[in-house]
Amino acid sequence: MLVLFDSCSTEDGPTSIETEIMPMELSEIYTPNGIVGSSSLNKNSNPNITKVWNTTDYGESRFLLDETNVKTIRERDVLNNEIFTFRFLREGPNFIYGIDDSRELYIALPIWNAGKNAHAYFREPGSSWVQWRIFKYSSCINDTTKPTIASNPDAPLWYEQYRRDGFINFSNMILCLGEENPKLLDYIPATRAYLNITDNCDQDLTFIQTPAPGTIITQSQHLTGQIRVIDDNSNELIVRFYDYIRLCN
């Protein structure tokens, strides 16, 4: 048996589902006119995630439907690292179908029970559909809500300062940079620790710092920068920061 990620165990665990719906046969997925809906009209370069399947098993992978250029089903781990990609085949009334061509492995992801638990299925050539893990499907189509910042009980002073000043002041985080060819710090981990940043749809937000971490620092300077926090539908929150960077020599 081919594996998707970690295991293809068909055991349900403690979660039960009263109703089961089976995927279509391959002959129904492949039509005489080719694959239905295999391309997307969206040609922008920003990520456009329209559907998400979160696992009910802690630590297991999840799936995303990426319609950025060509519809692609992406399997990602809990750290948002991409594991496998599946070529989009068709959206039926109850499932979205894809195939990993390198492994000749079909997958059927449920859309018939939105917001509730339903089984996904996988299938190898010459075999029948096999019931797989339970996922909770959600559709983030037309999501326009950007990530938000809320009070962090573990770092209340940082949150209060940010709300007051409109930026994070990192000036006292480090005394000076003394190594040869000193480089700009990565402020993203501290930002994530100080501010409670969440999103209504996306649990794995993208953080982009400008100026980038590792930028060579040639002199002591007052630095202003920003961290872009982006969800899977390109909704963006800007967190500004300030630092007085001192060179020890």
N, C-alpha and C positions, 0 to 999 in steps of 0.2 A: 504494500500500500504506500502511495506517495504521501508525504506530509506537507501541510501548509506551514505551520509554525509551531514548534514544540511537539504538538501531538494532534492527531485527528481522532481522538477518542470520541466515541458516540454516546458516552454516558451523560445523562442529563444533570446529575448532581442533585442538589436540594430543590432546584427550580422545576416546576411542572407547568406544562402548557396544555390547556384543555382541548384546543383545536389544532389540528395539523393540516397543512396544505402542502401538497407535493409539487415540485417543479415540473415544467413542461418536458416532453421528450426532445431529444436533440433534433429530430426531424421537424419539430414545430419551431425550434429556434432558428434553424437554417432554412430560409425560404428560397424559392426559385429565383428571386430577384436579388439574392445576396443577404447580407446581414442588415437588419433593420436598425437605423439610428446609430451607426457606428461612428459617425463624425459629429462634430459640434460646430455651430456657427460662430461661437465666441472666439475671437482671434486676439484678445488682449493678452498681455504678458503676465498679468497678475494672477495669482492662484484663484481659481473659481471652484471651490468645493461645494457641491450641491446636495450631497447625501452623505450621511455618516452612520456607520454601524459600530456601536460601542459594545464590547463584550460584557457579559455579566460575571465573568471569571476574572478576579483580580490578577493582574500581571500578564494576561494574554493579549494577543494582538487585536487591532481593530481595522476596519476597512473604510475607505473614503472613495467617493466617485468624483474624480477630477475632470472638469469640463473646460479646462483652460484653453486647449487647442483641439486635441482629439480626446474623446471620452476615454478615460483610463481608470480602472479600479486599482487602488493602491492599498497594500497591506502594510501597516506600520506597527512597531512595537510601542511599549509604554513610554519610551523616551522620544517617540515621534521619528525614529529612524525607519527608513523604508526597507522592507524585507523582500517583498515580491510585488510585481505588477501583473495585472490581468488585462488582456485586451477586451474592451467592452464589446459584447455581442448583441444584446437586445434587452429592452425593458418590456417585460410582460405585465399582466395585470397584478401578479402576486410576487414576482421575483425580478431582480436584475441579474443577468447572466454574463459571465466572462470566462476567458480561457487564458491560462498561462501556457503559451505555445512551447516554451522550453521544456516543460514537464508534461505536456498534453493533459493538463489538469483543468477540468471545468469547475466553476463555482456558481452557486445560486444563492444570492443574498436577499432576504425577505424584505418586502415593502408593504405587505398586506396588513400588517399589524402595527402601524406607526405608533411610536411612543411606548410600545409594550413588547414583551419578549416573544421571540419567534426563532425557530431553528434555521440555520443556514445548511446548505447541502453541498457536497462535492462529488465529482464523478470522474472516473478514468475511462479512456476509450474501451469499448466492449463490455462495460459493466453498467450497473444501475446506479441511480442516485443514492448516496449514503448520507444519512442524517448526521450533522456535525454539531458544532457548538451553538449555544443560544446567544442571540444578539438583540440589542434594542435599537431599532432603526429610528433615525430622526432626519428630517429634511430641513436644511438650512437655506432653501431657495429664497431669494430676495431678502435675506437677512441684512439689515442696514444698521444694526446696533454695534457700535464700536466697543472695545473692551473698556472696563470701568475700574476706577480706583476706590477702594473702601478703607475704612479704618483698620489698621493692623494691630491687634491687641498685644502682639509681641514687640512692636516697635512704634508705640504711640507718638513719641516725640518727632520721629522722622515724618510720619503722616501729617502731624499738625504743622510742621515746618513747611512741608510741601504745599499744603492747603493755604498757608499764609503767604509764602513767597512765590509760589508757582514753579519752583524748581527744587532739586535736591542739591544741597551743598556738601560736596565731598572733601572740602579743604582740609579737614583735620583727620582724614582717613589714613594718611601716610605722611611722615615728616618730610622726606625728600627722596629723590631718585638718585642713587649714587653709582649704579653700575655703568659700564661702558656702553655707549649707544642706548641710553635709557629709552624705554618705550611706554606709550600711553597704557594706562591700566584698562582692564575690562570692568566696566561699571555695571554690567548687566546682572551678575549674581547678587550684588548688593541691592540694586534696584528691586529685584524680585523678592529679596528678603525684607526690605523696608516697607514696600507698598503692597497692599493686598489687591493684585490685579486679576480680574476675572472676566469671563465672557459668557454671554447668554447661550452660545452655541458650541464654542471651541474650547476644549480642555488643554490643548497643546498650542499655545500662542507662539508666534515668531517674534524674536527680539533682535533688532538691528541697531547697532550703535554708530553714531557719527560725531566726531572722527572715530575711525575704527580702532579697536584694541590693537596694540602693537605698533601704532604710528610712532615713528622716531621723534623724540623730543630733543631739540637742539639748544633750548634756553629756558630759563624760568619764565613762566607766563601765566596770565589769567586765561582760563579756558572755559568756554561755554560750548555745550554740545547737546545732543538729544538722543533719546532712545525711542525708536519706533516700535510699537507693540501692535502686531497685525494678526487678525484672526483668519480663518480659512476662507472667508469671503471678502478679504481685502479691506475690511473695516479697520481703521487705524487710530490708535491713541498715541499722542506724542508726550513723552516725559522729558522735560528739559533738566539739565544738570549743570553745575558750576564746580570748578576746582581751581585752586591756585597751586600750580605744579612747581615745586622747587627742585632745582638740581643741587646736589650736595657739594659739588665742586664749583 
